[in-house]
Amino acid sequence: MKPSILLTLRRGVENIARTLLEQADVDLIVLYDDIEPLFTRLDIPCRRFLSFLSPAEMALAQFEARRRALAIESFLHSPGFDQRCAAMGFDPGLAASIQAAMTATIPDDFLQEIVYLDCLRRCDSQCDLRLVLVHQDVARDTRTLVEGARRLGIPSLHLLHGHPYGTVNLHDTLHADAIAVYGEESRAIYRAFGAPGDRIHLTGNPEWDIHFRPAEGSLRAKQCATLGLDPDRPIVVYAMTFTHRFSAASIRAAASKNRVDDAALEALACLSRRHPDWQFVIRPHPNEFAAKDRWIARAQTAGIERCVIDVITSSAACIAMADLLACVQSNLGIEAIIAGKPVINIAMDACGGELFQDGLGPLFREGDAAVTVCEAADIVPAIEAALLDPQTQETFWARRPETARRFHSFADGKSTERVCRLMLDMMAHGDRYRIPVDRFPETEKALVEATPRGGGRLLALGRAARHVARMFEIVRGAEISAWETVSALPEGPWDAIIVSDPMPHDGDAEGLLRDCLCCLAPDGAIVMTFFHSGTLEAVEGYRARAWAPPRSGADPACLMNGYSFAGMKVLLSRCGLELVQCCHVPTAAISSAFNSHLGQSPEIGVDTHPLYGIHYSVVAARAAPPCP
């Protein structure tokens, strides 16, 4: 069986695929269905990721997703939701917006997560899956795959989506096992975020390789023909930016994008009257490609008689046909500078300028090759100077080399080869790249405190066993045995067995508990954690901070289902165990109903985020007495 790679890219995926197949004999699996026809045209063999799920299995996933969505929607429309929002200080308008957004997205989000995790498990069982490659590890779809792959012991690589700046494009946590970055500056940024240096790999951006190779003379003419443009006349491209709501500044300046777009379109209309031979292209952000008709109407309203809306060319092709690129703090502007095209960076202070002052600050700085304009009235003269003024053009060419080096460390056109070598090394030596189990000290401490005192032989099981053993030494000054697998348990008897991983919500849990019971001393205890179902944010939050992933081979979807309090006791009863002690993890968000189950004060957990329903129990159980 050949080793397999799951590719979750769209942009430039064909170049990665070709290079991989040149360097190794591997099978390619593509996440998005629309990539398969592209690969077929290019004679690149591949398999669709979703093909691992049969129609019947997809129907079951849809049913399960709907069941969970209904439970969450019930909470969203209950008085409890309003109370929690009020406790957070949200005004009724914001609470209503949150409610509407969650109601609209939850059904699709649940379905995607369930399907992706199930497909990933089946893919791993049917193929020799060695690596998951993602273009950004913060999006819900690819983040789900990164976390699911980690539970299956499969490494993941994040190929940097764009050079970080401000808080609009700020991905300040590395979720994947490794990241491939463009240059020294982007590497320094992730180091500042706290990512270990050995997880950051300097490769360059494969999508920019084309600009370091000899130019293809026919590329401009070919792209112009596709869009109905004349290659012998100047072409001005305005690339729009999509403003994410990642920060308070983004929320305060929510209308800034439309205001900047209006100012840019008015400037292009003015230029079209002053220079009738110039041609104008509007390139919406990929998230807004479906709104082509709306952009045509806006351009005509602004007074641009003939404007082309480009939603079909690649970024490299768009740059190849352009004589000038106007943008708003866009990575497309970096690509244009590398390709030798002048760039006008429209960063109007009156229209959300603060957006790009937060966090890392603006993408383009003073002294870069991009010309930054801060007032609407300066857009037209800046574009005219860039295309017509020799001194402005000379300044651009003088600044271009240093700007290109700041964003991209390589000028050899071989970034694709470097990324592929890294991928193949991760496939061959996965153990070197997989990140260690995260520490969640509050849960480790809760496991220690739930373990009965009195000494004796104590055993910690699971991938986080060493961490729990270390916490025993800190809290109780005692050394205990650590066993990082749950198969072939060491010979007992043990006075207490501490299961460091959350109990999976499947048949494996019963088998594990029965195995532990066989190794217990008389009156010995099993200490474990149970995850309880909560809101969509609870699932996401728990998965994001899964302090101890399930044991190797466990179903990655097992944590998507939580135990009810009654279900937890039923499982223990089936395994011949009785509950001795149950407590919550202090940092978990506890519902009043859950507190009442445990006889705890209803105030416990109220200081945590009210939209999160993360809660899990730490339980101690002993062998139940035989029935009379």
N, C-alpha and C positions, 0 to 999 in steps of 0.2 A: 504494500500500500504506500502510495506517495505521500509525503508530508503536504499538508494543506495550509493555505493562508486565507483568512477572511478579509476582504478589502471593502472598506466602508466609505470610499472616496467617490466623488464624481469628477471634479476637476483634475485633469492630468492622470487619471487612473490608467488609461491605455498605455502611457509611457512607462509607468511603474510596472505594469503587467508584462510588457514586452521585455523589459530589462531583466525582470525576475526569471522569465523563461529562458533568456539567453544565458543566465548565470547558474541556473539549477533546474532540476527536473521536479517541479512542484505542481500541485493542483490549486486552481484559483476558485474561490467562492466569492460572489459579489452580493452585497447587501441589497442594492437597489435594482428592481426589475428592469428599469430602462437602460441599465449598463449592458445587459446580456445582448440585445440587438447590436449595440455598438461593437462589442467584442466579436460577434458573429461576422459582421462586415469586415473586421480586421483579421479574421481567422485566428482569434485568440480563444482557446478552449476555456470554458468556465462553467460553473453551476450556480444557479440562483439560490440564495440563502433560504428563502421561503419555501423552496421546493422540498425541504426536509420535513414539512408539515403537510399531512394529507388533508383533503377537504373535510373529512369527518373530524379530524383533530382541530382544524381551524374553527369549525362550528362549535366544538366544545370550548375552545379558547374564547370565542365571542360570547358564549353563554356565561362563562365565568367572569369575564370582564364586565358584562352588564350587571351581573349579580352584585359585584363589588361596587360598581358605580352607583347603583340604586341605594346601597347602604350609605355611601358618602353623601349623595344628594339629599337623603333624608336628614342627615345632620346639618347640611348647609341651609336647609329651610326650616330648621328648628329654632326655638328660642335660645338653645344653648350656643348656637353660632353667634347670634346677636350679642349675647352676654360676653362671649369671649372677645369679640371685636371691640366691644365697649371697654372691656378691661385693658385692652391694648391701647386705648385712646383713639381708635379709628372713628372718624365721624361717619354718620349713616350713609353718606354718598360713597365714601371709599369702601365701606363694608359691602354695599350693594355691588360695587364694581368687582370686588374680590369674589363675591358670591357668583356673579354672572360669569366671570372668567373661569373659575373652577368648574362650574356646571357645564360650560361649553367644552372644556378640554379634558376633563376626567375620563369620559367614555373612551376616547381615542387613546389617551395616555395609558390607561389600564390595558387595553387590547394590545397596544404595541409592546408594552413590557412583558405581558404574559406570553405573547407569540414569540418575541425575540428570545426570551430565556428558554422557552421550550425548544425552539429551533436550534439554539446553541447547544443544548444538551444532546439533542438527536444528532446534530452535526458532529459533535465530539465522539459519539458512540459509533458512528458510521464511517468517519474519516479519521485520519491522523492529523487532527487540527493542532498546529504548532504556534500560531500567531494571529492576533487580531490587530489590524492596522486601522486607526481612526484619524480623521482630519481635525476633530476637536472633541475633547473628552468631557465637555461640560454639557453638551446637548443631551436631551433625554434619551434619544435612541442609542447613540454611541456610548453614553455613560452606562446605560443598562448593559450593553455588551461588554464593556470594560470590567464592570463589577461581576457579571456572570462568568466571564472568562477567568477571573481571579479565583473564583470558587472552584473552578474545574482545573486549576493549576496551569492555565494557558497564559503566557505573557501577552501584554498589549503594548503597542507603540503609538504615541500621539505624534503625528506629523503636523507641525505648527500650522495653524490655519491662517494666521496673519500676525504681523509684528504688533505686539501689544502697545496700547497708548491710552491715556485718559482712564476713565472707568467705563466708557462705552464698549471697548473691546478688551476689557481687563479680565483675563482668566487667571486668577491668582492662586490656583491650587492645581497641582498635577495629580490627576487621578490614575492615569495609565502608569504602567511600570517604567516606561522610559519616554523621552520626548526628543524629537529631532528638530533642531532650531536652525535659523538662517545664518546667524553671525554671533560675534562676541557680545554685542549689545543685548540681543535677545537671551543669550545664555546668562549674562549678568542679571537680567531682569528675573529670570526664574530662580536663580540662586538667591536673590533678594527675597523672593517669595518663600524661601525655605526649602526648595527642592534640593536634595543632595546632588553634588556635582557629578557623581557617577551615574546618575539617571538622566543627565542632560548631554546630548550628543550633537556635536557641531557637524552639520552635513550640507547646509545651504538649502535653497528652495528648488525642488525639481521643476516647478512650473516656470522658473526664470532661466533655465538652461538655454532655451531657444535664443535668448537675447545675447548670449556670449558665444554664439556660433555664427559662422558666415551667413549673412542675410539671404533669404530666399527671394530673389528678385520678383517673382510672380505673386508673392503672398498678398501684397497690397492690392494689386489689380484683381486678384481672385476674390478677396473679401469685399472690395468695392462693387464688383459685379453682383455678388450675393445680395447686397443691400441697395442696389440701384444707384450707386454713387460714381462720380467721375474721378478716376485716380489722378488726373492731371490738374485738378482744382483743389485748393486748400480744404482740409477737413478738420473741424473743431468738434471734439467729443466732450460732453458733460456727463461724468459718471456720478450717479446719485449715491448717497450714503443712507444706510438704514440705521436708525437710532434705536438701540436696545434700551430697555428700561432697567438698567443695572445699578442705578445710583439715584440719590436724592436729586442731584443736579439734572439727571435725565427726566425725572418726573416734573420738576419745576419748569423745565424748558421743553415740555412735550410738543409744543407747536413749532419749535425752532426749525425742524427739518422742512416743513412746508414753507416757512418764511424764507429760508435760504434757497430752496428750489424756485420759489417765485422770483427772487432777486436774480438768480442765475438765468432763468428763462427770459426775463425782461432784458437782461444784458445781451443774450443771444439774439433777441428780436432787434435790438438796436444795431448790433453788428451785421445782421442780415440786410438791414436797410443801407448801412454805410459801405458794405462790401458785398454786392449782389453775387459775385462769383464764388464766395465762400459757401461751404456746405456744413450743415449742423446735424450732429447725431446726439441723441439722448440715450444714455445707457442706464436703465433702472437697476437698482440693486437686485440680485437674484431672488431675494424674498418678495420682490414686487413685479416679477416678470409677467404675472397674470394680468396686471393692470395696464397693458399696452394701450388700449383704446382711451383710457383716462388720460394717459400722458400725451397722446396725440391731441386730445381736446384741450389740455392745458397749454400745450405749445401754440396751438392756433389762437387760443384766447390771448396769449401773451403777444401775439403778432408775428410769429415765425411762420411765414407762408409755406415753406416746405421743410419739414423736419423729419428725419428718419429716427425711428425708435428701434434700438438694437437689443434684441433679447435672444439672439441666436449665436453670435460669435463667441469664441473663447476669449479670455482676457488677453492672451498673446496676439490673437488675430485682431482684436479691437485696437490694441496698441500699434500693431503693424500698419494699419490703415490710417491712423490719426496723424495729423501734423502737430496737434496740441491737445493736451488733456486738461480739462478743468475738473476739479473734484473737491471733496470736503474731507480732509484728513483721511485719505483712503490708501490702502495698500496698493491699489491699482496705480496710484501716483508714484510709488516706489518703483513699480515695474516699468512705468513710462520713463522715469529718469534713467534707469539701467539701460533701457532701449534707446536712449538718446533723444527723447521727445520732451519738449518744454512742458512744465506743469504749473498751472495756476491753482493754488490752494485757497478755496473760499472759506474763510473762517471768520465770519462776521460777528464782532463782539456784541452787537445789539440783538443777535438772533442765537442765543444760547452759546456764546463764547465760553461760558463757564463749564460747559460740558467737557471741554478738552483741557481744562486746567486742573480738574480733579485727578487723583491717582498719579499716573505717570506723566501727566501733562500732554501737550499736543504731539502728534506724530512728527510733523515737520517743525524744525526750529530755525531760528535766525542763523543765516549762513549756509543753510541747505540750498540745493539747486532749485527747489520749488519756490515760486514767488507767492507769498501769502498776502492776501488782501483782506482787510478787516471792515471795509465799508462797501456798500452796494455800488456807490458811484465809482469805485476804483476798479471794478471788474472789467469793464470795456477797455479802458486804457491799458490795463495789465495784459490782456489778451492781445491787443494790437501791438504792444511793444514786444511781446514774446515772439510774434510772427514777423514783424516788420523792422524792428530796431536792431541794427548790428551790435550795438554796445550791450543791450540786454541779452542777446544771444551769446555774446562772448562771455558774459558773466555766468550764464548757465553752464557753458562748456567748461569753464574754469572750476566751478563748484561741483560738477557732476561726479568726478572720480571719488572724492572724499565722501560725498553723500551715499554713493553706491556702496562703498566699503563699510560705512556705518551700519547699513541695514543687511549687508550680505558679504560674508567673508571670502567668498570664492569668485573667481572670474574665469574659471576653466570650463564651464558648461558641463560639469560632471557630478552635479548634485544628485541626480537620479541614481547614478551608479553607487554613490556613497550611501544613500538611503537604502538601496536594495542590499548592499553588503551588510549593513546593520541589521536589516530584517532577517537575512539568512543566518547571521550569527545568533540572533535571538532565537531562531527556530532550532538551531543546533545546540545551543547552550542556554536553554530557558532558565535553568536554576540560577545562573549568574544574574539574571535580570529581574526575576520576580521579586517584588518588594516584600519585606517581612510583614508578619502579622502586626497590625496596628495595636498600640497600647490603649486600653480604656481603663485607667486606674480605678475609677469609681466602681466599675463592675467587678474587677479583680478583688477589690476590697470587700465588696458585698459578698462574693463567694467565700472569702476567708472568714468573714464574720458569721456566715450561715453555717460554717462547719463546726460541729460539736467539739467542745474542748475536752481535754482528758488525755491527749497524747495518743500513743499507738502508731500504727503504720498508716500513713496517709499517701494517696496517689492522685496526682492531677493528670487528666487525660485530654488529648486534643491538641490542635495546632497552637493554642495559646497557653499550653501547660507550663512552659518555662516562665511565662509572665506571672501566672498564678502562684507558682512555686516561689518566685522572687517576692511577691506580695506577702506570702506567709512569713518569709524571713524578716520582712520589714515590720509587719504588724505584730507577729507573735514571737519573733526571734527563733523560729523553728525551721528546720530543713525538712522538705518532703520530696518524694520521688516525682519526677515529671516524665510522662510517656506521651510522645507527640503523635501517636497513632491510636485509633480506637479498635483496630483489629489485632487479634492475638494478644489479649490483655496479659500483663505479667501475672505470674502466679500469686495468689493470695495466701491467707486471707488478709484483707485490708479493713482497717477500722473506719475509714472514710474514703470514698472515691469522688473527686471533684471533676465534673465534666466541664471543661473550659469553653467549649463551643456551644452556642445556642442550640437547643434541641430541634432537629429538623421536623417539619410537619408532614411526615410520611411514615411508612412502615419501618424505616431504619431506626426510628426512635425506640420502638418497642424492642427490637432485637438488641440494641445497645443496652437498654436498661436491664434486660434479662441477663445479658453477659456480665454486667456489673454486679447484679444481685448474686450470681454464682460465685463471685470472687470476694464477697463481703464476709467479714467476721460476724458472729452473732451480735446483734444490736448495732451493727455497723450502719453507716448512713451514706446515701448518694446525694450529692449537692449539684444542682444544675440550674440553668436559666431557660425560661420560656418566653418567647416573643409573643405579644398580644396584638391582635389586629387593631389598626387605627385608620387614620385618614390617609389619603394619597401622599401627603407630605410626610406622614409617619413612615411609610414604606421607603420613600426616597431618602428621608433623613437617616433611617436606620441603615439602609444600604450604603449610604455615603460614609457612615461611621461604623461600619460593621467591625466591631472590635476583635472578633475572632471568627473568621469565615468557617463554614461547616467543614467537616473532615473531608479529605480527598475522596472524590467519587460521589459525594452527596449531590442530590438534585439541586441545581442552582436556583430553581424556582421555589424551593421548599420554604424560604423565608417570606415569600409573597403571601403565604397563608399563615395566620397567627392562631394561637390557641385561645379559646375562651377559658375563663377560670374553671368552669365545669368540665370542659374538655380535657384540661390539664389533669384534673383529679381522676377522670375516667381512664386516661392513659396509665396513670400510676396504678390504679386498681387492677387493670388488665395485666400488669406486669407483677402483681403480687406485692405492691408497695403501698404504704400509707403516708399521708402528709404529716410531717413533724413541725416544720416551720416554713413560713412564706413571707417574704418582704419584697419591697420594690427597690429598684436602683434609684438612689437619691436624686439624680439629675433628670429622671424621666418625667414626662408630662403625664400626670395621672388624672383620669376622669373621676368625678364624684362617685359614679357607680362602681368603679374599680376600687376606690378607697373603701366603699361600704363593704365590699366583698372581704376585705382584709381587716375590717374593724378599725381603719385608720381615720384620722381627722380629715374632713373634706378639703381643708386648706392645703394639704400636701400637694405639691406640684403646681400651685397656682402661679408661681413666679416664673414659670417657663412659658415658651411661646404658645399662645392659646390655640393657634391653628395647627399645632402638631399634636398628634395623638400617640406619640411613641411611649409605650410602656412595656416593660417585661419584668417578670418575677424571678427572684432567686429563691429556689426551693430546696429544702432538705427533706429526704424521705427515707424510711426504714422498711424492712420487710414486714408486711402485715401479719398479724397473728393468724394461725390457721382457723378456719371457720369451725364452729362447734358442730 
